Amino acid sequence: MPAQNRSALNAKARSGTAWIVIAFGSGQVVRLGMNIVLARLLFEEAFALMGLVTAVMTGLAMFSDIGLQQNVTQSPRGDEPDFLDTAWTMQVIRGGILALLAALLAWPMAVFYGANDPAALELRWLISLVALTAFTEGLRSPRVLTAARHMHVAQITRIEIAVTIVHTTVLLLLAWYLRSVYALAIAVVLSSVLHTVLTYWFLPGPPARFLLEPAAVHSIFSFGKWIFLSTLLYFLAMQIDRLAFAALYPLSEVGVYSIAAGLALMVPSLVGSLQAAIVFPWYTRMLEDGMDLPEAFHKAKKPVLVVSTFVIVLLIVGAKSFFSLAYDSRYSQAAVFLPILALGVWFNILGGLYGSAFLAKGLPRWLALVSAVKVLSFLGLIALLSRFDSTIVIATMAVSVSELISAFVTRYFGWKLGLKNLRIEGAMLLMLIVSSGLGLFLVYRFEPMAKLHPVLQLAVLGILVSALFAPLLLKLLYPLIRRR
């Protein structure tokens, strides 16, 4: 790859990162405000029910994931019309099958969880309704695959911003009018339809056509078999907590937990978006150009870990003040859940960074093994806790401990690939512990802080954490500003 092309690729990566961060940040602000309003319009169980519906739909999608996007991104044939049309045809077929399977699962799921809490019987209709999204998402234009391959992030992000705005508006209106969990389900279906329509309207490219070229099908399945297994296990690793807790604890408690878990997962969701849209394609092109994996990995790891650690510390130290300000007393326990979960999120992000490197080196089976370790460790811990009269707070600790265990396994695989530099990881872990410890001491043990209004508490904590991280953040931002 000529230096000019590498520079253009790096520019795309920087531009794409900026688009994703801006869109994700603004989207999270909107969703956060929306959730605060919904918490006043709806009951706690609504969040647990939609958490279960989301888990079912996400699980089915991951159970059938054969890596269509990854195939198009890494395959030498990724720009050929026949290969793209074959991938799109397989996407449509998969969407139809997923919708049918979700509808068939609705009643058994309702009966199973209804035995623990009768409110879960609503899953019969909720899952059947949201199942329509699988079919509409399967119809999305193959131009999305092409845009992702060439890191045209701005085009995709504009569509997602438009969908977020419409979804938020429709959801709040429906929630105000219906005062029911069905407002959440209907809004999800409508936004999915809009998203699909916009992929044909705004993305340039030739029209889609149904095609199943044998060579393309074989290539997709050959690469996708390990993607299938790794995403299946990744789903279990990410959703098993809510699936297990809904069968063990009252849905009102699980609903509060789901709100805290949603906030904690903001950071890995952002990092996951960056990995899929930026890091993985960038790794692929850099390795093709002859760059060593350790060099590429270090370039990608440092900024992600610094920014992620900064945001995670803000979540940990600001949890109590935030929930006191934004939610009523029914959701106060979320301030206990969030710091515990956020600590586990740090190890999850570290594992995700290594995962992109494994995938770029053609080792998706390592991703599957890491996810399997997390699932098995969580189940083992929950089985152990079930012998005692443990609370949901204790069970939440098992989530973070399982993240820690899987991080050790990920680090071992990284060592085998020559990724042996632990300096930035150790430094960020130390920053996480020291900064979080200082902030929590001020919140819970420093009396003048306790007397402040939650808004002032958040302001003080934000300034403190920002000051601690300022040298690191400025060091990352300065090269970007200088280039401009």
C-alpha positions in Angstrom: 0.0 0.0 0.0 1.6 3.3 -1.0 2.1 5.9 1.7 -0.6 8.1 0.1 -3.2 5.4 0.3 -2.2 4.6 3.9 -2.6 8.2 4.8 -6.0 8.3 3.1 -7.1 5.2 5.0 -5.9 6.7 8.3 -7.9 9.9 7.5 -11.0 7.7 6.9 -10.4 6.0 10.2 -10.2 9.4 12.0 -13.2 10.8 10.2 -15.2 7.6 10.9 -14.2 7.6 14.5 -15.4 11.2 14.9 -18.7 10.4 13.2 -19.3 7.4 15.4 -18.3 9.2 18.7 -20.5 12.2 17.9 -23.5 10.1 16.8 -23.1 7.7 19.7 -22.6 10.4 22.2 -25.6 12.4 21.1 -27.7 9.2 20.8 -26.8 8.2 24.3 -27.8 11.6 25.6 -31.2 11.3 23.9 -31.7 7.8 25.1 -30.8 8.7 28.6 -33.3 11.5 28.7 -35.8 9.2 27.1 -35.3 6.5 29.7 -35.7 9.0 32.6 -39.0 10.1 31.1 -40.1 6.5 30.5 -39.2 5.6 34.1 -42.0 8.1 35.2 -44.5 7.0 32.6 -44.1 3.2 32.8 -43.6 0.6 35.6 -40.3 -1.1 36.5 -41.4 -4.4 35.1 -41.6 -2.9 31.6 -37.8 -2.5 31.4 -37.4 -6.1 32.5 -39.9 -7.4 29.9 -38.3 -5.4 27.1 -34.9 -6.6 28.3 -36.1 -10.2 27.8 -37.5 -9.4 24.4 -34.3 -7.8 23.4 -32.3 -10.8 24.7 -34.5 -13.2 22.6 -34.1 -11.2 19.4 -30.4 -10.5 19.9 -29.9 -14.2 20.7 -31.6 -15.4 17.6 -29.7 -13.0 15.5 -26.4 -14.1 17.0 -27.4 -17.8 16.8 -27.7 -17.5 13.1 -24.8 -15.0 12.5 -22.5 -16.3 9.8 -20.4 -13.1 9.6 -21.9 -11.6 6.4 -20.5 -8.1 7.3 -17.1 -9.6 8.2 -17.1 -11.7 5.0 -17.7 -8.7 2.8 -15.1 -6.6 4.7 -12.2 -9.1 4.5 -12.9 -11.0 1.3 -11.0 -10.1 -1.9 -14.4 -10.5 -3.6 -16.1 -8.1 -1.3 -16.8 -5.6 -4.2 -18.0 -8.1 -6.7 -21.7 -7.8 -7.5 -22.3 -11.5 -7.4 -20.7 -11.9 -4.0 -22.6 -8.9 -2.6 -26.0 -10.1 -4.0 -25.3 -13.6 -2.6 -24.6 -12.1 0.9 -27.7 -10.0 0.7 -29.9 -12.9 -0.4 -28.6 -15.0 2.6 -29.3 -12.0 4.8 -33.0 -11.8 3.6 -33.5 -15.6 4.1 -31.9 -15.4 7.5 -34.2 -12.5 8.5 -37.4 -14.4 7.6 -36.3 -17.5 9.5 -35.4 -15.4 12.6 -38.9 -13.8 12.6 -40.6 -17.2 12.4 -38.4 -18.6 15.2 -39.0 -15.7 17.5 -42.8 -16.0 17.0 -42.6 -19.7 17.9 -40.5 -19.0 21.0 -43.0 -16.3 22.4 -45.4 -18.7 24.2 -42.8 -21.0 25.8 -40.8 -18.0 27.0 -43.9 -16.4 28.5 -44.8 -19.7 30.3 -41.3 -20.2 31.6 -40.8 -16.7 33.1 -44.5 -16.4 34.0 -43.9 -19.1 36.6 -41.6 -16.7 38.4 -43.6 -13.5 37.9 -47.1 -13.4 36.2 -46.2 -10.1 34.5 -44.0 -12.0 32.2 -47.0 -13.6 30.4 -47.1 -10.4 28.3 -44.1 -11.9 26.5 -46.5 -13.9 24.4 -47.5 -10.8 22.4 -44.4 -8.7 22.9 -42.0 -11.1 21.3 -44.3 -11.9 18.4 -44.6 -8.2 17.7 -40.9 -7.4 17.9 -40.2 -10.5 15.7 -41.2 -8.4 12.7 -37.9 -6.4 13.1 -35.9 -9.5 12.2 -37.7 -9.6 8.8 -37.4 -5.9 8.1 -33.7 -5.8 9.1 -33.0 -8.7 6.7 -34.3 -6.6 3.9 -31.8 -3.8 4.4 -29.9 -2.8 1.3 -26.6 -4.6 0.5 -25.2 -1.1 0.0 -24.8 -1.1 3.8 -22.2 -3.9 3.5 -20.3 -2.0 0.8 -20.3 1.2 2.8 -18.9 -0.7 5.9 -16.2 -2.4 3.8 -14.9 1.0 2.5 -15.3 2.7 5.9 -17.9 5.2 4.6 -19.1 5.7 8.2 -20.6 9.1 7.6 -23.3 7.7 5.2 -24.3 5.0 7.7 -24.2 7.2 10.7 -26.5 9.9 9.1 -29.2 7.2 8.7 -28.8 6.0 12.3 -29.1 9.6 13.6 -32.3 10.1 11.6 -33.7 6.8 12.9 -32.8 7.7 16.5 -34.6 11.0 16.3 -37.8 9.4 14.8 -37.7 6.5 17.2 -37.4 8.7 20.3 -40.2 11.0 19.2 -42.6 8.1 18.4 -41.7 6.2 21.6 -42.3 9.1 23.9 -45.7 9.9 22.2 -46.8 6.2 22.4 -45.6 5.9 26.0 -47.5 9.0 27.0 -50.7 7.8 25.2 -50.6 4.0 26.0 -48.7 4.0 29.3 -47.8 0.4 28.4 -44.8 -1.7 27.6 -46.3 -2.1 24.1 -45.2 1.5 23.4 -41.6 0.2 23.5 -42.3 -2.7 21.1 -44.3 -0.7 18.6 -41.6 2.0 18.4 -38.9 -0.6 17.8 -40.8 -2.1 14.9 -41.5 1.3 13.3 -37.9 2.5 13.6 -36.7 -0.8 12.0 -38.9 -0.3 9.0 -37.7 3.3 8.6 -34.1 2.2 8.9 -34.5 -0.3 6.1 -36.2 2.2 3.8 -33.5 4.8 4.4 -30.7 2.3 3.4 -32.2 2.2 -0.1 -33.0 5.9 -0.2 -29.7 7.4 1.0 -26.9 4.9 0.1 -25.6 4.9 -3.4 -25.1 1.7 -5.4 -26.8 -0.7 -7.8 -30.2 -2.3 -7.0 -30.2 -5.5 -5.0 -31.1 -8.8 -6.7 -31.6 -12.3 -5.4 -28.7 -14.6 -6.2 -27.0 -17.6 -4.5 -23.7 -18.1 -6.3 -22.3 -21.5 -5.1 -18.7 -20.3 -4.8 -19.8 -17.2 -2.8 -22.1 -19.3 -0.5 -19.2 -21.7 0.2 -16.8 -18.9 0.9 -19.2 -17.2 3.3 -19.9 -20.4 5.2 -16.3 -21.4 5.4 -15.3 -18.1 7.1 -18.6 -17.8 8.9 -18.6 -21.0 10.9 -16.4 -19.7 13.6 -18.1 -16.3 13.5 -21.4 -18.2 14.1 -20.0 -20.0 17.2 -18.2 -16.9 18.6 -21.3 -14.6 18.2 -23.5 -17.3 19.7 -21.3 -17.5 22.8 -20.8 -13.7 22.8 -24.6 -13.3 23.0 -24.7 -15.7 26.0 -21.8 -13.8 27.6 -23.6 -10.4 27.2 -27.2 -11.4 27.9 -27.1 -14.4 30.3 -27.2 -12.2 33.3 -30.6 -10.8 32.5 -31.9 -14.1 31.3 -30.8 -15.8 34.6 -31.8 -13.0 36.9 -35.4 -12.8 35.5 -35.8 -16.5 36.5 -34.4 -16.0 40.0 -35.5 -12.5 41.2 -38.6 -10.4 41.0 -39.0 -8.5 37.7 -39.2 -5.2 39.5 -35.6 -5.8 40.7 -34.5 -7.1 37.3 -36.0 -4.0 35.7 -33.9 -1.7 37.9 -30.8 -3.9 37.2 -31.6 -3.6 33.4 -31.4 0.2 33.6 -28.0 0.1 35.4 -26.8 -2.5 32.9 -27.9 -0.4 30.0 -25.8 2.5 31.3 -22.8 0.3 32.0 -23.0 -1.1 28.5 -22.8 2.3 26.8 -19.0 2.2 26.8 -18.6 -1.3 25.3 -21.3 -0.5 22.8 -19.4 2.5 21.6 -16.1 0.6 21.5 -17.9 -2.3 19.7 -19.2 0.1 17.1 -15.7 1.5 16.6 -14.2 -2.0 16.3 -16.7 -3.1 13.7 -16.7 0.0 11.6 -13.1 1.2 12.1 -10.7 -1.0 13.9 -11.3 -4.3 12.2 -11.3 -2.9 8.6 -8.2 -0.8 9.5 -6.4 -3.9 11.0 -7.2 -5.8 7.8 -5.8 -3.1 5.5 -2.7 -2.5 7.7 -1.8 -6.2 7.9 -2.2 -6.5 4.2 0.3 -3.7 3.9 2.8 -5.6 6.0 2.5 -3.7 9.3 3.3 -6.0 12.3 0.3 -6.9 14.5 1.9 -5.6 17.7 2.5 -2.2 16.1 -1.1 -2.0 14.8 -2.5 -3.3 18.0 -0.7 -0.7 20.1 -1.8 2.2 17.9 -5.4 1.1 18.3 -5.3 0.1 21.9 -4.0 3.2 23.6 -6.6 5.8 22.7 -9.5 3.3 23.2 -8.3 2.3 26.7 -7.6 5.9 27.8 -11.0 7.2 26.7 -12.9 4.1 27.9 -11.2 4.3 31.4 -12.1 8.0 31.7 -15.8 7.3 30.9 -16.0 4.2 33.2 -14.6 6.2 36.1 -17.3 8.9 35.5 -19.9 6.1 35.6 -18.6 4.6 38.8 -18.2 7.8 40.8 -21.3 9.5 39.5 -23.7 6.7 39.9 -25.2 7.7 43.3 -25.6 11.4 42.4 -27.0 10.6 39.0 -29.7 8.3 40.2 -30.6 10.6 43.0 -31.1 13.4 40.5 -32.7 11.6 37.6 -34.8 8.8 39.1 -37.2 8.3 41.9 -36.7 6.1 45.0 -37.8 2.9 43.1 -34.6 3.0 41.1 -32.2 3.8 44.0 -30.6 0.3 43.9 -29.3 1.0 40.4 -26.7 3.2 42.0 -25.3 0.1 43.6 -25.5 -2.0 40.4 -23.8 0.5 38.1 -20.3 0.8 39.8 -20.1 -3.0 40.0 -21.0 -3.5 36.4 -18.8 -0.7 35.2 -15.7 -2.3 36.7 -16.4 -5.5 34.7 -17.0 -3.4 31.6 -13.3 -2.3 31.7 -12.2 -5.9 31.3 -14.8 -6.4 28.6 -13.4 -3.6 26.5 -9.9 -4.9 26.9 -11.1 -8.3 25.7 -12.8 -6.6 22.7 -9.6 -4.9 21.6 -7.8 -8.2 21.6 -10.8 -9.8 19.8 -10.5 -7.5 16.8 -6.9 -8.5 16.5 -7.8 -12.2 16.6 -10.4 -11.6 13.9 -8.0 -9.7 11.7 -5.5 -12.6 12.0 -8.2 -15.1 10.9 -8.6 -16.6 14.4 -12.4 -16.2 15.2 -12.2 -19.5 17.2 -10.3 -17.7 19.9 -13.2 -15.3 20.3 -15.5 -18.3 20.8 -13.3 -19.7 23.4 -13.1 -16.5 25.4 -16.9 -16.1 25.3 -17.3 -19.7 26.4 -15.0 -19.1 29.4 -17.1 -16.1 30.4 -20.4 -18.0 30.1 -19.1 -21.0 32.0 -17.5 -18.9 34.8 -20.7 -16.9 35.2 -22.9 -20.0 35.4 -20.5 -21.6 37.8 -20.6 -18.6 40.1 -24.4 -18.3 39.9 -24.7 -22.1 40.7 -22.4 -21.5 43.7 -24.4 -18.5 44.9 -27.7 -20.4 44.5 -26.7 -22.6 47.4 -26.9 -19.5 49.7 -29.6 -16.9 50.1 -27.8 -14.4 47.9 -29.3 -11.1 46.8 -29.3 -9.7 43.2 -26.4 -7.3 44.3 -24.2 -10.3 45.1 -25.2 -11.9 41.8 -24.2 -8.7 40.0 -20.7 -9.2 41.4 -20.6 -12.5 39.6 -21.1 -10.7 36.3 -17.9 -8.6 36.8 -15.9 -11.5 38.2 -16.7 -13.5 35.0 -15.4 -10.6 32.9 -12.2 -10.6 34.9 -11.7 -14.4 34.4 -12.3 -14.1 30.6 -9.9 -11.2 30.4 -7.1 -13.4 31.7 -7.8 -15.9 29.0 -7.9 -13.2 26.3 -4.6 -11.9 27.5 -3.1 -15.4 27.3 -4.1 -15.6 23.6 -2.8 -12.1 23.0 0.6 -13.2 24.4 0.7 -16.1 21.9 0.3 -13.5 19.1 3.2 -11.5 20.4 1.0 -8.8 22.1 3.1 -8.7 25.2 3.3 -5.0 26.0 1.3 -4.6 29.3 2.4 -1.0 30.1 -0.7 0.9 28.9 -3.1 -1.8 30.3 -1.4 -1.6 33.7 -1.4 2.2 33.8 -5.0 2.4 32.9 -6.1 -0.2 35.4 -4.2 1.8 38.1 -5.9 5.0 37.0 -9.2 3.2 37.2 -8.6 2.0 40.7 -7.1 5.2 42.1 -9.6 7.6 40.4 -12.7 5.5 41.3 -11.5 5.1 44.9 -11.0 8.8 45.3 -14.4 9.6 43.8 -16.2 7.0 45.9 -14.5 8.3 49.1 -15.8 11.8 48.4 -19.3 10.6 47.6 -19.8 8.2 50.6 -17.3 9.4 53.2 -16.7 13.1 52.7 -19.5 14.9 54.6 -19.3 18.3 52.8 -19.9 16.5 49.5 -22.9 14.6 50.8 -24.6 18.0 51.7 -24.3 19.2 48.1 -27.2 19.0 45.6 -26.8 16.0 43.2 -26.2 18.5 40.3 -23.3 20.1 42.2 -22.0 16.6 43.2 -21.9 15.6 39.5 -20.1 18.8 38.6 -17.5 18.4 41.2 -16.9 14.8 40.4 -16.7 15.5 36.7 -14.2 18.3 37.2 -12.1 16.1 39.4 -12.0 13.1 37.1 -11.4 15.3 34.1 -8.4 17.0 35.8 -6.9 13.6 36.6 -7.2 12.4 33.0 -6.5 15.7 31.4 -2.8 15.0 30.6 -3.6 11.7 28.9 -6.6 13.1 27.0 -4.7 16.1 25.8 -1.8 13.9 24.6 -4.3 12.0 22.5 -6.1 15.1 21.1 -3.1 17.2 20.3 -1.9 15.2 17.2 -5.5 15.3 15.8 -5.7 19.1 16.3 -2.2 19.6 14.9 -3.1 17.7 11.7 -6.0 20.1 11.1 
